[in-house]
């Protein structure tokens, strides 16, 4: 085989591999957010909606940046009705 043919085959393998990786990555990163009105349509045969995964917001987004004052701690709460706090 000449150099041009080897280069074309090697380039083709690399392009196909990168294309497959891009496709798989795009398929796995899809996210769809449902509105509250859509939830009843997602129910199973028994009428219950069961979430497969739960995505929460990143807690670090709400932390104070370095060098900034920390937010005040919430007031202590007691479930005892006789307690004054």
C-alpha positions in Angstrom: 0.0 0.0 0.0 1.3 3.5 -0.7 1.5 6.3 1.9 -1.6 8.1 0.7 -3.8 5.0 1.1 -2.4 4.3 4.6 -3.0 7.9 5.5 -6.6 7.9 4.2 -7.4 4.6 6.1 -5.9 5.9 9.3 -7.7 9.2 9.0 -11.0 7.5 8.3 -10.6 5.3 11.4 -9.9 8.3 13.5 -12.8 10.3 12.1 -15.2 7.4 12.6 -14.0 6.8 16.2 -14.4 10.5 17.1 -17.8 10.6 15.5 -19.0 7.6 17.5 -17.6 9.1 20.7 -19.4 12.4 20.0 -22.7 10.6 19.3 -22.5 8.5 22.4 -21.6 11.6 24.5 -24.5 13.6 23.1 -27.0 10.8 23.7 -25.9 10.3 27.4 -25.9 14.0 28.2 -29.5 14.7 27.1 -31.7 16.1 29.9 -35.4 16.9 29.7 -37.1 18.8 32.4 -40.8 18.1 33.1 -43.2 20.7 34.3 -45.6 19.9 37.1 -48.5 19.7 34.6 -46.7 16.9 32.7 -46.1 14.7 35.8 -49.6 13.0 35.7 -49.0 11.9 32.1 -45.8 10.1 33.2 -47.6 7.8 35.7 -47.3 4.1 35.4 -50.1 1.5 35.2 -50.7 1.8 39.0 -51.1 5.6 38.8 -47.8 6.4 40.6 -44.9 8.4 39.2 -41.5 7.0 40.1 -38.4 9.1 39.5 -35.4 7.2 38.2 -32.9 9.9 39.1 -32.9 13.1 41.0 -30.9 16.1 40.0 -30.3 18.7 42.6 -28.6 22.1 42.3 -25.0 22.2 43.3 -24.7 23.3 46.9 -21.3 25.0 46.3 -23.1 27.5 44.1 -24.7 29.0 47.3 -21.5 29.0 49.4 -19.8 32.3 50.2 -16.8 33.0 48.0 -13.3 32.9 49.7 -12.8 36.2 51.6 -16.5 37.0 52.0 -18.4 36.8 55.2 -20.3 33.6 56.0 -24.1 33.9 56.3 -25.5 33.9 59.7 -26.5 30.6 61.1 -30.3 30.0 61.3 -31.9 30.3 64.7 -32.1 27.2 66.8 -35.5 25.4 66.5 -36.9 22.9 68.9 -39.8 20.7 68.2 -40.7 20.8 71.9 -43.8 23.1 72.2 -42.7 24.0 75.8 -39.4 25.3 74.6 -39.1 29.1 74.3 -36.6 29.1 71.4 
